[in-house]
Amino acid sequence: MDDDLARLAALHGVATAYQPAADVTVPVPRATVAAVLGMLGVCTDTPEDVGAGLAAAERKARERLLPRTLVWWEGEPPPTELAALPAGTRIRLEPEESEAVVEWVVGPDGEPAGLPFGVHRIVVTPPDGEVGGATLIVAPERAPAAPERAHGVLVQLYSLLSERSWGMGDLGDLAELARWAGRTHGAGFIQVNPLHAAVPGTPTDPSPYRPSSRRFPDPVHLRIEDVPEYALCPQREALAGLAARGAQLRRAVLEKGELIDRDAVWELKRAALELLYAVPRTAEREAAYRSFCSEQGVPLDVHAAWCAGHAGEDPKERADFHRWLVWLTDAQLAGAQRVARESGMAVGIVHDLAVGVHPQGADRFGAHWYAGHMTVGAPPDAFNARGQDWGLPPWRPDRLAETRYAPFRSLLRSVFRYAGALRIDHVMGLFRLWWIPEGTPPAEGTYVSYDGEAMLAVLVLEAHRAGALVIGEDLGTVEPRVRRALARRGVLGTSVLWFERDWDGGGKPLAPQDWRAECLATVTTHDLPPTAAKLAGSHVELRDRLGLLARPVEQERAEDAADTAEWLELLRGLGLDTTDEEAAVRALYAFLLRTPARLVGVWLPDAVGDRRPQNLPGTWDQYPNWRLPVADADGRPLTLEELAASPRANALLRALRKGA
């Protein structure tokens, strides 16, 4: 690749090569670089186009008095670019909110004190009269701090059915789980899967990580009987009939081994909600609804119109119904968090923020800050030799800066409304994402950089305003600078036991005292085998049956068994009991309590010996991803009530409480 194109790409944050390992550099195809630059409005068809684009970009960089965005962290010196302005330069800060304008002059005594937190606009006027402007993000030094130590539960909400569920877990079940875990076992948090709005349709994409909207929640999670209008609805017989059909769906999953059918659940709940929507709201409820709609503004209107149109309805007539659904769901989400805190949880509900949205989803509708004809994914690695394409359109970094990060700010504010903490899936995406041009294999994508400091400052700012923790999912290859930046700003990491090895010292399992403290530590996740399956090696057999192994099964089996044996040996060396499967599971979680990790999470299926993964990466219809209920060691689905009464689950959680 010629030097001019490489320089032009660098000025726009587009990588022309990347390093999957310290001693390996992989060049990016020229066609990929050209396609990404073209999406950013930079023509590279001819050498003359490249030269002209480079000259224009360099001239623009020289002429700007300041970068487009600056960050001023609380308690730290002003941004270097501000401090470097000539003495006598006048700076005018126009606050994000209604605070008064702040003005000062650059000089020995000119630095202002106590600037308000927020995303502000500044205008600078040097002595020569030239005027420039920038966005200034004034952010707290760190996100809110985690407790010194708290243990909690990780669960996919749809998988946790109670005796009141209509075929899948709902927000009433989440509140009840929080009540039991908090009061009985002193748990400090419950982490759930993304509860974002899905793309309507039959069949609906079951993955919670490819939603229609990340800003607004999905009403399929509503507990119908907890909607206040339920008690006032005159259509009692119709509601009873729908509830009875919901019970049939529940029994089909729990007693007949059928898969969770989200579409069937939503069909029943939608019918019930239509009946409740017709019930006149009390004056107090109506005022609360109108206040919510006013607060959410145009984005809610757009979302509701999209939902109506996607359902084949007239948005003018039906958008209000869909606004109302968002309001109901928001209220029940807030109610679950309230129950969690009232049950003694230090954190409460940890919500999960997906990497992106469906390319035809509501958030994409009419939004100019997404890159067209591009998706995000991951480059090739040891687990995916061809790379990954997640099918999610990326945000354009230039458009985010132009809007002063308004899409990101509004997204965070919406989710933080009802969260005790927020998990950021693929948190490295704040700094860079792997873009894949349409029609290009995932392995031939490239990294596009974002203003990571600005994105991080917005995240810390909104977390501070909400009083919520931030947990970054930072598994896999992470640039050291990224991990340092996240830790410095109080963003917790994620440490999964099976991945924690002393890679710089021989690759042995990492001793507990050597783990990082600022993290959520767990044994496994929704994308990995449950711990009972890992201990038994049954996950290797599953992948072999589905044709997912890239090597002979004997080799995979032996390597996996050796990995497990090394961990069990370490546990026994620490005096932990591994004599049977249940004891070994308890020992693994007891090991986590010996690390300095601030948060220790139990994958809820581990508490009852479930062997089935909730998601098997690399599969679509070969495996029932995101559609399995929590089950016991024999594969028998369990209700929430049965789980709460399970001797095995109670023994594990009691041990965690005692050890914490």
N, C-alpha and C positions, 0 to 999 in steps of 0.2 A: 504494500500500500504506500502511495507516495506521501511525502512529508506534508505537503499542503493539506491533503485530505485528513491526515492524522491530526494536524493542528486545528483544523476546522472542527473536527469531531470533538476534540478535547475541549474547545471553547463552549460546546453545547452539551458537555457531560456525557458523550457517547464513547464507549470504550472501543478501541481498535484491537485490543488483545486482553486476555485475562489470565490469571494464575490460579488454577485449581489446587496447586501445591507450590511450596516455596521454590522448588527447583524446576517447575514446569510452566512454560508460557505458551498459550494457545492463541494464534491469530484469529481475528474475526473476519469472515468473508467480506470482501468489499461491497458486495450486493446488499448485505445486511446493514452495513454502516450507511450506505446511500439511502436505503429504504427508511431507516429510522430518522436520518436527517431530513429526508423529504417530508415525513410526517410532522416534523417540527418546523416546516416551512423553509427549509434550506435546500436549494437545487444543486445537484452535483452531477448533472448529466454530462457535462464536458469539462475539460481542464479549465476553460475560461470561466465556467460557472463556479468551480471550486475556488479559483483565484479571486473572483469578485466577492464570493461569500466570505472568504477569509478576510479580505480587506475590509469589508463592511463590519464584520464581527469585531475585528481588532480596533477599528476606528471607534465603534460604539463603546468598547471597553475603555479606551483612552479618554473619551469625552465625558464619561459618567463621573461625577464628583464622588459618588458613593455606590457601592453595590446595591442591587435592588432591595435586598433584605439584610438587616443587621439584627444581632441579638445582644441584649444587655442582661446578663445574669445578676440577680440580686447579690449584693455584697462583693461584687467583682468590679475591676476597673471598666471604664467604658470600652466599647468596641474599638479596636485598633484604628479602624478607618475614621471614626469620629475624632479620636485623640490626635490623629495626624492632620486634621484640617488646620489651615493657617490661623494664627492668633488673630482675634478680632472677628472671626466668623460668627455670624448670628445663626442660632438654631431655634427653630420654632417647632414644638411638639403639639400635634393635634390629637388628643386622646381618643381611644376607641369608644369609651363611654362618654358620659356627660361632664366629666371633670373639666376644670378650666384649662385653657391653653397654657403650656409651660414654655418659657423662653429663657435662653441664656446665651452667653458669649464665650467662645473658646478662649481660654487664657489660664493663667495660674490659679485664679480663684473662681473660674466660671462653671465648674462642673456642678450640676444640680444635685440635690439630695432628695431621696424618697420619691422617685418617679413612680407613678401608678403602674401596677401590673396591667398588661394588655398588649394588643396588637395595634400600634399607633402609626400615624403618618408623621414624618419629620420633613421640614423644609430647611435647607441650609443656604445661607447667603454669605460667601466669602467677601473679604474687603474689595476684591476686584469687581463685585456686583453680579457675577455669574450665579445663577440659582440652580440648585439641584434638590432632589427629593429621594426618599427611600421609606420603606416600611421598617419600623423599629419594634421588635418584640421584646418587651420587658417581662422577664419570667423569674419565678422563684429559683433559688439555687438548686433545689432538689424537689422531687415529687414527695408526697407524704410518706412517712417512714412506716415500715412494716413492724408488727409486734416483735419483741425479742424472740419469741417462739410461739407458733400456733400450728395446730394440726387440723386437717380438714378432709373433705371428701370430694372426689372428682367423679362426675357422672354425666352421661348423655341423657338429657331430660326425657326425651321420647321413650327411652328404654325402661323407664321406671313407672310402671303402672300400679295404681292402687285399686282398691275395691270400688272407687268412685270414678275412675278414669273411663273416658269414652274411647277406648282402643289404643291410646298412647298416653305417656306421661304428660301432665299439664302443670300449670302454675300453682294450682291448689296442692298438687303432689310435692312441688318444690318447697312450698311453705311448710308442709308437714314434715318433709325430710329435714329441713332446717330446724324445726322445732325439736325433733327427736335427736338429731346429731348434736345440737347445741346443749339442750337440757340434760340429756342422758350421758353424753360422752364428752362434753366440754369442747366440742369442735369449734374452731374459730372461723371457718369458711366452708362454702360449697362452691366448687367450680363447675359450670355447666357449658355445654356446647353453644355455638352461636344460635341465638333465637331470632335472627334476622328474618324479615319477610321473604318467603320463597316465591319463585315464579309460578303463578297459578297455571294449572293445566293437568291433563291426565295422560300419562302419569307425570306427577311432579318429580323433578330431580330431588331425590331424597337427601343429597348431601347438604348439610348446613353451612358448608364452606363455599357455596356458589349461589348466593342469594340474589333475589331481585333488588332488595334494598338493605343496606347496612344501617341506615339511619332509623328506619322504622321496624318495629317488631312484627312477628307473625301472629295473627289472631287464632291460628289453629291451636295455640298453647293455652287459650282461655279455659278456665273452669266455668262452664255455663251456669251452673247453679249459684255461683258467687257473684254473678252480675246482679246489681240491686234490682233491676227491672224484672228479674225472674219471679220474685215473690209477688209482683203486682200484675203479672201477665194473666189475662183471662183465658188464654188458650191452654188450659191445664192438660186437657186430654192429648192435644197435639204434642206438647212438651214431654209428657209422660211416654208417649209412643217413641219419640226421638231418643229419650234417655234409655228406653228398653233396647232399642237398636244399638245404641252405644255400648250397652252392657253385653250384647251379643258379640260385638267386635272385640271387646275386652276378653270375653271367654274364649273366643277363637284363638287369640294370641296366647293366653295363659293356659288353656286346657287342651287345645287341639293342635298346638304347635305351628299355627299360621304366623306369617310375618306381619309386622306392624304395617297397616295400610293407611298412610297419611291422607290419601285422597278420599277414602271412605269416611275417615274421621271428619275431615273438613266438610264433606257433603252434609253430614248430620248436624255439625255445629253451625254451618252456614244457615241451614233451615231454621234452627232454633234461634239464631241471632236475628234473622228476619222477623220472627215473631216478637222478640224483645225490642227491636228497633221501633216497632209500631206502638209500644207502650209509652204514653206521655211521661216525660221526665219531670221530677219535682223541680221547683224553682231553683233550689240549691244546686241540684245536679245539672240543670240546664246552664246555669251561670258558670259552673266549673267547666263544662264542656266548651262553652264559648270562649272562656279564658284560655283553655288549652289550644283551641284552634287559632286564636289570635297570637299566642306565644310561638306556635310552630310556623305560622305564616305560610308564605308561598310554597316552600318545599312540601308541606303537608298537602296543600291543594294539588300540587303536581302529582304527588304520589297517589292520592285518592283518585284523581282523574285517570291516571294510568291503570290503576287496579280495575276501575269500572270499565274502561275501554277494552282491557285485556280479557275481561269476562263477557264481552259482547254487549255491554250495557251503555246507555247514554250517559256520558260523564256529567252532563248538566243536571240530570235527574238523580243519579245514583252516587255521585262523588261523596255526598254527605254521609251516606251509609258507611263508606270505607274510611272516612275521617273518624267516624264514631268508633269503628272497630279498633283503630289505632289508639284512641283514647282509652277504651276499655282495657286493652292489653297493657298499655303504659301503667294504668292504675294497678292492675294485678301484679305486674312486675315490681312496682314500688311497694306493694303490700307484702310480697315475698321477702324483700329486703328488710322491711320493718319487722316482720316476724323473726327473721334471722337475728337481727340486733337485739330484739326483746328476749330472745332465747339465749342471750349471753355471748353471741359470736362477736369477736373483736373486729372482724372484717365484714362478714356477711356473704352475699352472693358475688362470686367472681364471674363476670360475663366475658365472653370470648368475641373478639373482633376479627372477622374474616379478612383475608388479604384483599379481596376485591369483590366485584359483583358480576352477575350474569350479563353478557353483552347485550341482551335484549331486555334487561330488567328495568325497573322503575327508576333507579338512581341514574341509569344511563340516559334516560329519556330527556332530551332537550338540554343535556349538560355538555358544555363546550370544553370542559377541562379533562375529558378522556381522550386518549389517543385512538383514532380510528385505525382499523386494519392491523391492529397490534394486540397481542395477548402476552401475559406474563407467565413465567414458569421457572425452570431451574436448568442450569447446564448439566452435562453428563457428570456422574460421580460413580462411586463404587457400587451403589445400589441401583442406579438407573443409567445404564451405559449410553442410552439414546437421549438423555435429558428428559425434561418434563414440560408439558404444555398444560397449564391449568385452565386455559380458556377464559381468562379474566382480562378485560381491557385495563391498561394502566392509566393512572393519572399522568397528565403532562406536567413536568416540573415547571415549564415556563408559564403555563396558565395558573398553576397554584400560586406562583409568586405574583402574577398580575392581579389575582383576586385577594391578595394578602392572606392566603391560606384559608379563605372562607369555607370551602367545602370540607376541609379537614376539621376546622374548628366546630362547625355545626354538627358534623358527624359525632365528634367526641362529646359535645354537650348533650346530644340526644341519648347516647348510651350511658353516660355518667349519671343521668337522672336517677337511675334505679340500681346503680352498681356500688358495691363496697370496694371492688377492685376491678380492673380491666386487664385481661390478657390480650396482648397484641400478637396475633398469629404472624409468623415470619417477620419479626420486629426489624430485621435487617433491611426490610423494604422501606424503612424511613430514610435510608441512606442510598440504596440503589436497588433496582429491580432488573431481572433478566427479561428483556423485551424480545419477542419473537414476531417478525413480520408475517403477515398472512401468507399461507402457502409455503412457509419455510420450516424445515425440520427443527425441533426444539434445540438440537445440538448446534445449530447455526445461528442462534440468537446472539445478543450482546447485552452487556450491562449498560444501563442508563442511570446516571447519578441524579440524586435529588439534593436539595440543600438540607443535609441531615441535621445541622445545628438548628435551623429554623423549624423543621418538623419536630425535633425533640423539644424545642422550647415551647411550641404550641401544645404538645402533649403534656409536658410538665405543668404548664399554665392551667390547662383545663382540669388536670387531676387535682391541682391545688384548690381550684375553685370548688370542686366537688368533694374535696376531702377524701379522695379515693386512692388506693394503691395502684401501681402499674406493674404488670408482670410481662416481660418480653419472652416470647418463644424464640430462643436463640440457638436451637439445635442445628447441627450440621456445620458447614464451613462458614465461619464468621470472621471478618477482618478484625484483627486485634484492636485497631483504632475504634471500631464500632462498639466492641464489648467494653472498652475503657470508657467511652463517652456515655454509654447507657448506665454503667455502674456509677460514674461520677454524678449523674443526675438523679440517682435514686431509683432507677428502673431495675427491678429484680430480674434475674435470669431464670432459666428453666434447666434443671439438672435431672436427667433420667439415669437411674442406676446402671442399666446395662451399657450405657455409653461412657460412663465415668471411669476412665482408665488413665494410668500414668503414661501418656503417649510419648513423653520426652525421656522416660526412664525405663523402657523395656516393655511397656504396654500392659503391666499387671493391673488388676482392679485397684482403684484409687482408695487409699486408706481414708477412714472417715474424717480424721483431723485435717486432711488435705483438701477437702471439698470447700468450695466458696460458701460464704455465709449469706450473701445477698441473693438468694434464689428461692424458688419453689422446687423442692426435691420430691421426686416420686420414683416408684419402681418401674412403672410402665405408663402408656398413654393409649388413646383411642386408636392410634395407627399401629400399635405394636401388640404382640400376643398378650393376653392376660397372664399373670404370673404363674398360675397353675399350668397353663399350656407351655410356657417357656420351660418350667422345671421338668415337665414330662417329655418335652421335645415334640409334642403333638402338632405344633404350628409348622414344623418342617414337613411333616406328613401331609398336612392340609395343603401347603403350597405345592407339594409334589403331585398330589391328586389333581390340582387345578392347572398343572403344567407351567408353573411360575418360576421354577428353579432354572438358573442359568448353568448350573454345574450338576454332576451326578449326585443323586440323593444321598449316597453313602458318604460322599465328601461333605455335603451340607450337614448331614446328621452328626458326623464326627466333630466337625468344627463347632457346631452349636453345643454339643454335649461338653466339649472341652471348655467352652466359654462359661457355661453354667457351673461346671465343676470347680473352676477357679474361684468363682464367687462363693460357692458353698464352703470351699476350703477356708477362705478368708473369714466367713461367718463363724465357722467352728473354732478358728484360731482366736476369735474374740469371745469365745465362751457361749455362743448362741446355739440354740437347739435346732438342728435340721433333720431330726430323725424321720419325719414323714412330711408329706406335702403341706399340710396345714401348718405344722411347726416351722417349716422352711419359709412359708409366706410371712408368718409373724416375724421370723428372724430378719428377713430382708427389710421389713418396715422398722424393726427395732434398730437395725443398722443405720437407717436414715436419721433416727433420733440421736445417734452418736455423732453425726456431722453437725457443723455449726449452722446449717440451713435455717433461715428464719421461718420458712413455711414448709411443712411436710404434708403431702397429699396422698390419700389412699384412693386408688382406683376402685370404685365401689364394687365392680364385679369381682375383684380380688377378695373382698370380704366374705364372699359366699362360695368361692372356688369355681366361678364361671371360667370356661375354657375357650369360649368363642370370641374372637376379636370383633369389635364393632365395625371396623373398617379394615379392609385388606387392600392396601395400595397396589395398583397395577391391575385391578379387576373392575369390571363393570357389572355385567349380568352373570358372571361366573359365581359370584358370591353375594349374599344379601346384605351388602353394606348399608349401615344406618337404619336397619329395619328389624333388629333383634332385641327382644326384651332381656333384662338381666335374668340370669338363670343360675341354678346351683351346680354343684360338681357333676351331677348326673344329666345336666342339660334341661332340667325341669324349670320352666319360667316361674319366677317368684313375684308376688305382689309386694308393694311397699310394706304392708302390714306383716307379711311373712319375713321379709328381710329384717325388719326392726325387731322381730322375735327370734331371729336366727342365733343360736348359741355361737356359731362360728363367727358371725359378723360382730356380735357383742364382745366376744373374747378379743378379737383383733383391735377393736376400737377402745376397749378398756385398757389394753396394753399400751396403746398409743397415748392415752390420757395420762396413764401412770408414768410413762417414760418421758413425756413432754414436761 
